[in-house]
């Protein structure tokens, strides 16, 4: 497997993303859920990355290496991980959505398909959370200015996506929850603090049960690649949302 970047119009915006966001995406690719380095990863040993060690912008300057590795996760078997040419992001996104049973129209724009993915993921989490946990989640997103007695707790509040600020907050929460679910040993509490209090403290697998990372998103028979592309595509969706809404990557 190589880390050669395949020119991709859907991922070029990552050049303008923050050091922190690129680093989080890279960690999802480099380490497994136990915090162990994946045998297939080559980012850390790449001469171009090694040359940047000590730089405060080593991840943002290595975004093409990170994306190149993601493009090689475009399937569900080891064969796809060692292929010479990576897979376009749009195909990775669509394959991930299909495996997660996310309904979307093929002709839709990439960001629209990502939106369906985010809604599906957050809804699956939302319906399994208690009223208190939902309250804490909204507070963590600065969406707590509401009357709990009048709020419709039975529904994932789609109205939260009605403004730019609240939509970005929900995307951020989804990315944080995905990190907690798929890479609990990789990300610190601070890194997943955007998720609800219980998720941030105990991780999604403790919060929702031992099989949360699988039950919430993909079938148990899915292989390594989908366990990478699910949180990675959610993280990219969040990064794109900030970019499109001119959030200045803070």
C-alpha positions as a Markdown table, in Angstrom:
| # | Residue | x | y | z |
|---|---|---|---|---|
| 1 | Unk | 0.0 | 0.0 | 0.0 |
| 2 | Unk | 1.3 | 3.4 | -0.8 |
| 3 | Unk | 0.3 | 6.9 | 0.3 |
| 4 | Unk | 0.3 | 8.4 | -3.2 |
| 5 | Unk | -2.5 | 11.0 | -3.4 |
| 6 | Unk | -5.0 | 10.5 | -6.3 |
| 7 | Unk | -6.2 | 13.9 | -7.4 |
| 8 | Unk | -9.7 | 14.2 | -6.1 |
| 9 | Unk | -12.0 | 17.3 | -6.5 |
| 10 | Unk | -14.0 | 16.2 | -3.4 |
| 11 | Unk | -10.9 | 16.3 | -1.1 |
| 12 | Unk | -8.9 | 19.3 | -2.4 |
| 13 | Unk | -10.5 | 21.5 | 0.3 |
| 14 | Unk | -8.5 | 19.6 | 2.9 |
| 15 | Unk | -5.5 | 21.7 | 2.0 |
| 16 | Unk | -7.2 | 24.6 | 3.9 |
| 17 | Unk | -8.1 | 22.6 | 7.0 |
| 18 | Unk | -6.6 | 23.0 | 10.4 |
| 19 | Unk | -3.7 | 21.1 | 11.8 |
| 20 | Unk | -6.0 | 19.6 | 14.5 |
| 21 | Unk | -8.6 | 18.3 | 12.1 |
| 22 | Unk | -6.1 | 16.8 | 9.7 |
| 23 | Unk | -4.4 | 15.1 | 12.7 |
| 24 | Unk | -7.6 | 13.6 | 13.9 |
| 25 | Unk | -8.4 | 12.3 | 10.4 |
| 26 | Unk | -4.9 | 10.8 | 10.2 |
| 27 | Unk | -5.2 | 9.1 | 13.6 |
| 28 | Unk | -8.3 | 7.3 | 12.4 |
| 29 | Unk | -6.3 | 5.9 | 9.6 |
| 30 | Unk | -3.1 | 5.1 | 11.5 |
| 31 | Unk | -4.4 | 3.5 | 14.7 |
| 32 | Unk | -7.0 | 0.8 | 15.4 |
| 33 | Unk | -9.6 | 1.0 | 18.1 |
| 34 | Unk | -7.1 | -0.3 | 20.7 |
| 35 | Unk | -4.6 | 2.4 | 19.9 |
| 36 | Unk | -2.2 | 0.1 | 18.0 |
| 37 | Unk | -0.7 | 1.1 | 14.8 |
| 38 | Unk | -2.2 | -0.5 | 11.8 |
| 39 | Unk | 0.1 | -2.8 | 9.8 |
| 40 | Unk | -1.1 | -1.2 | 6.6 |
| 41 | Unk | -0.3 | 2.4 | 7.5 |
| 42 | Unk | 2.7 | 4.1 | 5.9 |
| 43 | Unk | 2.2 | 7.7 | 6.8 |
| 44 | Unk | 4.5 | 7.8 | 9.9 |
| 45 | Unk | 7.3 | 6.1 | 7.9 |
| 46 | Unk | 7.0 | 8.2 | 4.8 |
| 47 | Unk | 10.1 | 10.3 | 4.2 |
| 48 | Unk | 8.0 | 13.3 | 3.4 |
| 49 | Unk | 6.3 | 13.1 | 6.8 |
| 50 | Unk | 9.5 | 12.4 | 8.7 |
| 51 | Unk | 11.1 | 15.5 | 7.1 |
| 52 | Unk | 8.3 | 17.5 | 8.8 |
| 53 | Unk | 8.8 | 16.2 | 12.3 |
| 54 | Unk | 9.1 | 19.1 | 14.7 |
| 55 | Unk | 7.0 | 21.3 | 12.6 |
| 56 | Unk | 3.8 | 22.8 | 14.1 |
| 57 | Unk | 2.2 | 22.2 | 10.7 |
| 58 | Unk | 3.4 | 18.7 | 10.0 |
| 59 | Unk | -0.2 | 17.3 | 9.6 |
| 60 | Unk | -1.7 | 20.1 | 7.5 |
| 61 | Unk | 1.4 | 20.0 | 5.3 |
| 62 | Unk | 1.0 | 16.2 | 5.0 |
| 63 | Unk | -2.7 | 16.3 | 4.0 |
| 64 | Unk | -2.1 | 14.6 | 0.7 |
| 65 | Unk | -0.3 | 11.7 | 2.5 |
| 66 | Unk | -3.3 | 11.4 | 4.8 |
| 67 | Unk | -5.8 | 11.5 | 1.9 |
| 68 | Unk | -3.7 | 9.1 | -0.1 |
| 69 | Unk | -3.9 | 6.5 | 2.7 |
| 70 | Unk | -7.7 | 7.1 | 3.0 |
| 71 | Unk | -8.1 | 6.5 | -0.7 |
| 72 | Unk | -6.5 | 3.1 | -0.3 |
| 73 | Unk | -9.1 | 2.1 | 2.3 |
| 74 | Unk | -11.7 | 2.2 | -0.5 |
| 75 | Unk | -13.0 | -1.3 | 0.1 |
| 76 | Unk | -13.7 | -4.1 | 2.5 |
| 77 | Unk | -10.8 | -6.5 | 1.9 |
| 78 | Unk | -7.0 | -6.6 | 2.3 |
| 79 | Unk | -6.8 | -6.7 | -1.5 |
| 80 | Unk | -8.2 | -3.2 | -1.6 |
| 81 | Unk | -5.7 | -2.0 | 1.0 |
| 82 | Unk | -2.7 | -3.1 | -1.1 |
| 83 | Unk | -4.0 | -1.9 | -4.5 |
| 84 | Unk | -1.7 | 0.4 | -6.4 |
| 85 | Unk | -4.3 | 3.1 | -7.2 |
| 86 | Unk | -6.5 | 4.6 | -4.5 |
| 87 | Unk | -10.3 | 4.9 | -4.8 |
| 88 | Unk | -12.0 | 8.3 | -5.3 |
| 89 | Unk | -13.6 | 9.7 | -2.1 |
| 90 | Unk | -17.1 | 9.8 | -3.6 |
| 91 | Unk | -16.9 | 6.1 | -4.2 |
| 92 | Unk | -15.7 | 5.5 | -0.6 |
| 93 | Unk | -18.5 | 7.7 | 0.7 |
| 94 | Unk | -21.2 | 6.0 | -1.4 |
| 95 | Unk | -19.9 | 2.5 | -0.4 |
| 96 | Unk | -19.9 | 3.5 | 3.2 |
| 97 | Unk | -23.4 | 4.8 | 3.1 |
| 98 | Unk | -24.7 | 1.7 | 1.3 |
| 99 | Unk | -23.2 | -0.5 | 4.0 |
| 100 | Unk | -24.7 | 1.6 | 6.7 |
| 101 | Unk | -28.1 | 1.5 | 4.8 |
| 102 | Unk | -28.2 | 5.3 | 4.4 |
| 103 | Unk | -30.7 | 6.3 | 1.8 |
| 104 | Unk | -29.4 | 8.8 | -0.7 |
| 105 | Unk | -29.7 | 9.7 | -4.4 |
| 106 | Unk | -26.7 | 8.9 | -6.5 |
| 107 | Unk | -26.8 | 12.2 | -8.5 |
| 108 | Unk | -26.7 | 14.3 | -5.3 |
| 109 | Unk | -23.6 | 16.4 | -4.6 |
| 110 | Unk | -21.0 | 15.0 | -2.3 |
| 111 | Unk | -21.8 | 17.3 | 0.6 |
| 112 | Unk | -25.5 | 16.3 | 0.3 |
| 113 | Unk | -24.7 | 12.6 | 0.6 |
| 114 | Unk | -22.5 | 13.4 | 3.6 |
| 115 | Unk | -25.4 | 15.2 | 5.2 |
| 116 | Unk | -27.5 | 12.1 | 4.9 |
| 117 | Unk | -24.7 | 10.1 | 6.5 |
| 118 | Unk | -24.5 | 12.6 | 9.4 |
| 119 | Unk | -28.3 | 12.5 | 9.9 |
| 120 | Unk | -28.3 | 8.7 | 9.9 |
| 121 | Unk | -25.5 | 8.4 | 12.4 |
| 122 | Unk | -26.8 | 11.0 | 14.8 |
| 123 | Unk | -30.3 | 9.7 | 14.6 |
| 124 | Unk | -29.1 | 6.2 | 15.5 |
| 125 | Unk | -27.3 | 7.6 | 18.5 |
| 126 | Unk | -30.2 | 10.0 | 19.5 |
| 127 | Unk | -32.9 | 7.3 | 19.8 |
| 128 | Unk | -30.7 | 5.3 | 22.2 |
| 129 | Unk | -30.0 | 8.2 | 24.5 |
| 130 | Unk | -31.9 | 9.0 | 27.6 |
| 131 | Unk | -33.5 | 12.4 | 28.1 |
| 132 | Unk | -30.7 | 13.5 | 30.5 |
| 133 | Unk | -28.1 | 12.4 | 28.0 |
| 134 | Unk | -29.8 | 14.3 | 25.2 |
| 135 | Unk | -29.9 | 17.4 | 27.4 |
| 136 | Unk | -26.2 | 17.1 | 28.1 |
| 137 | Unk | -25.4 | 16.6 | 24.4 |
| 138 | Unk | -27.3 | 19.8 | 23.5 |
| 139 | Unk | -25.5 | 21.7 | 26.2 |
| 140 | Unk | -22.2 | 20.5 | 24.9 |
| 141 | Unk | -23.1 | 21.9 | 21.5 |
| 142 | Unk | -24.2 | 25.2 | 23.0 |
| 143 | Unk | -27.8 | 24.3 | 22.0 |
| 144 | Unk | -29.1 | 24.4 | 25.6 |
| 145 | Unk | -31.2 | 27.5 | 25.4 |
| 146 | Unk | -34.6 | 25.7 | 25.4 |
| 147 | Unk | -37.3 | 24.6 | 27.7 |
| 148 | Unk | -36.7 | 20.8 | 28.5 |
| 149 | Unk | -40.4 | 20.4 | 29.3 |
| 150 | Unk | -41.4 | 21.6 | 25.8 |
| 151 | Unk | -38.7 | 20.0 | 23.8 |
| 152 | Unk | -39.6 | 17.0 | 21.7 |
| 153 | Unk | -37.1 | 14.4 | 23.0 |
| 154 | Unk | -38.5 | 11.6 | 20.9 |
| 155 | Unk | -37.1 | 13.0 | 17.6 |
| 156 | Unk | -33.6 | 13.8 | 16.6 |
| 157 | Unk | -34.1 | 17.6 | 16.3 |
| 158 | Unk | -33.7 | 18.2 | 12.6 |
| 159 | Unk | -34.5 | 21.9 | 13.3 |
| 160 | Unk | -30.9 | 22.0 | 14.7 |
| 161 | Unk | -29.6 | 21.9 | 11.2 |
| 162 | Unk | -31.6 | 25.0 | 10.2 |
| 163 | Unk | -28.8 | 27.5 | 11.0 |
| 164 | Unk | -25.2 | 27.4 | 10.1 |
| 165 | Unk | -24.0 | 27.6 | 13.7 |
| 166 | Unk | -26.2 | 24.8 | 14.9 |
| 167 | Unk | -25.5 | 22.6 | 11.9 |
| 168 | Unk | -21.8 | 22.9 | 12.4 |
| 169 | Unk | -22.2 | 22.0 | 16.1 |
| 170 | Unk | -24.2 | 18.9 | 15.2 |
| 171 | Unk | -21.6 | 17.8 | 12.6 |
| 172 | Unk | -18.9 | 18.3 | 15.2 |
| 173 | Unk | -20.8 | 16.3 | 17.7 |
| 174 | Unk | -21.2 | 13.5 | 15.2 |
| 175 | Unk | -17.5 | 13.5 | 14.4 |
| 176 | Unk | -16.7 | 13.4 | 18.2 |
| 177 | Unk | -19.1 | 10.5 | 18.8 |
| 178 | Unk | -17.7 | 8.5 | 15.8 |
| 179 | Unk | -14.2 | 8.9 | 17.3 |
| 180 | Unk | -15.4 | 7.8 | 20.7 |
| 181 | Unk | -17.1 | 4.8 | 19.1 |
| 182 | Unk | -14.5 | 3.6 | 16.6 |
| 183 | Unk | -11.3 | 4.7 | 18.3 |
| 184 | Unk | -11.8 | 4.9 | 22.0 |
| 185 | Unk | -8.2 | 4.2 | 22.8 |
| 186 | Unk | -6.8 | 6.7 | 20.4 |
| 187 | Unk | -8.6 | 10.0 | 21.3 |
| 188 | Unk | -8.3 | 11.6 | 24.7 |
| 189 | Unk | -11.4 | 12.9 | 26.6 |
| 190 | Unk | -10.5 | 16.4 | 25.4 |
| 191 | Unk | -10.5 | 15.2 | 21.8 |
| 192 | Unk | -14.0 | 13.8 | 22.1 |
| 193 | Unk | -15.4 | 16.5 | 24.4 |
| 194 | Unk | -17.8 | 17.6 | 21.7 |
| 195 | Unk | -19.9 | 14.4 | 22.3 |
| 196 | Unk | -22.3 | 14.1 | 25.1 |
| 197 | Unk | -20.9 | 14.0 | 28.7 |
| 198 | Unk | -21.3 | 10.2 | 29.1 |
| 199 | Unk | -19.7 | 9.5 | 25.7 |
| 200 | Unk | -16.8 | 11.8 | 26.4 |
| 201 | Unk | -16.2 | 10.2 | 29.8 |
| 202 | Unk | -16.8 | 6.5 | 29.1 |
| 203 | Unk | -16.7 | 6.1 | 25.3 |
| 204 | Unk | -19.6 | 5.1 | 23.1 |
| 205 | Unk | -19.0 | 1.4 | 23.6 |
| 206 | Unk | -19.4 | 1.8 | 27.4 |
| 207 | Unk | -22.3 | 4.2 | 27.0 |
| 208 | Unk | -24.3 | 2.2 | 24.5 |
| 209 | Unk | -23.1 | -1.3 | 25.0 |
| 210 | Unk | -20.1 | -3.5 | 23.8 |
| 211 | Unk | -21.2 | -3.6 | 20.2 |
| 212 | Unk | -22.1 | 0.0 | 19.8 |
| 213 | Unk | -19.5 | 0.8 | 17.1 |
| 214 | Unk | -21.0 | -2.0 | 15.0 |
| 215 | Unk | -24.7 | -1.9 | 15.9 |
| 216 | Unk | -25.0 | 1.9 | 15.4 |
| 217 | Unk | -23.4 | 2.0 | 12.0 |
| 218 | Unk | -22.3 | -1.1 | 10.1 |
| 219 | Unk | -23.1 | -4.8 | 10.2 |
| 220 | Unk | -20.9 | -7.0 | 12.3 |
| 221 | Unk | -19.4 | -8.8 | 9.2 |
| 222 | Unk | -17.9 | -5.6 | 7.8 |
| 223 | Unk | -14.1 | -5.7 | 7.6 |
| 224 | Unk | -11.3 | -3.4 | 8.6 |
| 225 | Unk | -11.8 | -0.9 | 5.8 |
| 226 | Unk | -15.3 | 0.1 | 6.8 |
| 227 | Unk | -14.3 | 0.4 | 10.4 |
| 228 | Unk | -12.0 | 3.1 | 9.1 |
| 229 | Unk | -14.1 | 4.7 | 6.4 |
| 230 | Unk | -17.2 | 5.2 | 8.6 |
| 231 | Unk | -15.5 | 7.6 | 11.2 |
| 232 | Unk | -13.2 | 9.0 | 8.5 |
| 233 | Unk | -16.1 | 10.1 | 6.2 |
| 234 | Unk | -17.9 | 11.5 | 9.2 |
| 235 | Unk | -14.8 | 13.5 | 10.1 |
| 236 | Unk | -14.4 | 14.8 | 6.6 |
| 237 | Unk | -18.1 | 15.7 | 6.4 |
| 238 | Unk | -17.6 | 17.8 | 9.5 |
| 239 | Unk | -14.5 | 19.4 | 8.1 |
| 240 | Unk | -16.3 | 20.2 | 4.8 |
| 241 | Unk | -19.2 | 21.7 | 6.7 |
| 242 | Unk | -16.9 | 24.1 | 8.4 |
| 243 | Unk | -15.2 | 25.0 | 5.1 |
| 244 | Unk | -18.5 | 25.6 | 3.3 |
| 245 | Unk | -19.8 | 27.7 | 6.1 |
| 246 | Unk | -16.6 | 29.7 | 6.3 |
| 247 | Unk | -16.0 | 28.7 | 10.0 |
| 248 | Unk | -12.3 | 29.5 | 9.5 |
| 249 | Unk | -11.4 | 26.1 | 10.9 |
| 250 | Unk | -11.2 | 27.1 | 14.6 |
